[in-house]
Amino acid sequence: MSSSPMAGSSSSARDRPPTRTSFIPEIQSMMFALGDARRPLHETAALVEDIVHTQLINLLQQACEGAVLRGSRVISAEDILFLMRRDKKKVRRLLRYLQFRDYKSKVLKTIEDEEPLESDRWVVAGSNKRQRLAGDFLSWVDQTGEFLSLSDNQEVDDVKLERLERLERQTRGMDSAQYSEFCESRQLSFAKKASKFRDWLDCSSLEVKPNTVAMEILSYLAYETTAQLVDLSLLVKQDMTPKTDPFSHVVSASFIHYHSNTEIKRDPESPETTPPSTPGSSHSSKPSNGGLGLDSKTRQRKRKKSSAVSGVEPPSGAIQPCHIREAIRRYSYRHTSANRGNGMAFLAC
């Protein structure tokens, strides 16, 4: 890949064309439903939108190139699955999503049809369309048999489970109004605004256009990228929070590792990996220039200064842009050298 999926995302909030479709209000609601504060910051949501948009545009361009090479008139599910083939865990999640979409279409068709028995026969004949498309392509590219078992794999997704547990803890202290708002936010997705989503990606400028199933997959990947940014930023936010109680910020090991392909590896030069300073001798701890009072004030000033530099979150508790940037930096440190070699690896695939 010639350019980074993150190229320009840090400054794109300033450079965003005024006529470009914006998903910032929807992303703010999604972030709340994924674990952020009830009122996520506008600048944080704008940064998330820029990252997701940049990554999807790069993904779409590569899928377009693949479709042109194989002589297709449209970008289809196969072109996106080909780009995702290296991460089998994310392919498995996508297959589950396609399975859910097929099941939802089946249920809606049954409800709308006036003759359920006839509907059932039609559903059997035309069901699992998305799964069949994905399965046929994966069986074609599968050389080891690993893809064939993904759709039947019933392993618990540790990342999704940890996300649900975090949200359950988040809702415990909500009143009825807050919980109602939370439930409405949980129902938001990019797929619910298909026309706006297509305009957001500027699909009209592509040499070949994505078909309906490809757009469903892209909307799913957009939401998953947003969710992953929130997940990783919450870990960064936790690292930056001063801990008075060692058990007050417990996170499960499976979520900290994220999973084998997407764990955050700390940079040796990162402040988080710097060991604490060695306590001084008994002589150095003696108060000077006025006694203990002056020494205590000096320490307080140093603590305030270090907190400002390290980007500790304000009392609101919302995810800050600095948390997003640090999450991207840590993610890039692991994946740039390991997988891509140039630019940041895709969060979605």
Buried (B, 14 or more C-beta within 10 A) or exposed (E): BEEBBBBEBBEBBEEBEEEEBBBBEBBBBBBBBBBBBBEBBEEBBBBBBBBBBBBBBBBBBBBBEBBBEEEBEBBBBBBBBBBBBEBBBBBBBBBBBBBEBBEEBBEEBEEEBEEEEEBBEBBEEEBBBBBEBBBEBBEEEBEEEEBEEBBEEEEEBBBEEBBEEBBEEBEEEBEEEBEEBBEEBBEBBBBEBEEBBBEBBEBEEBEBBBBEBBBBBBBBBBBBBBBBBBBBBBBBBBBBEEEEEEEEEEEEEBBEEBBEBBEBEEBEEBEEEEEEEEEEEEEEEEEEEEEEEEBEEEEEEEEEEEEEEBBBBEEEEBBBBBBBBBBBBBBBBBBBEEEBEEBBBBBBB
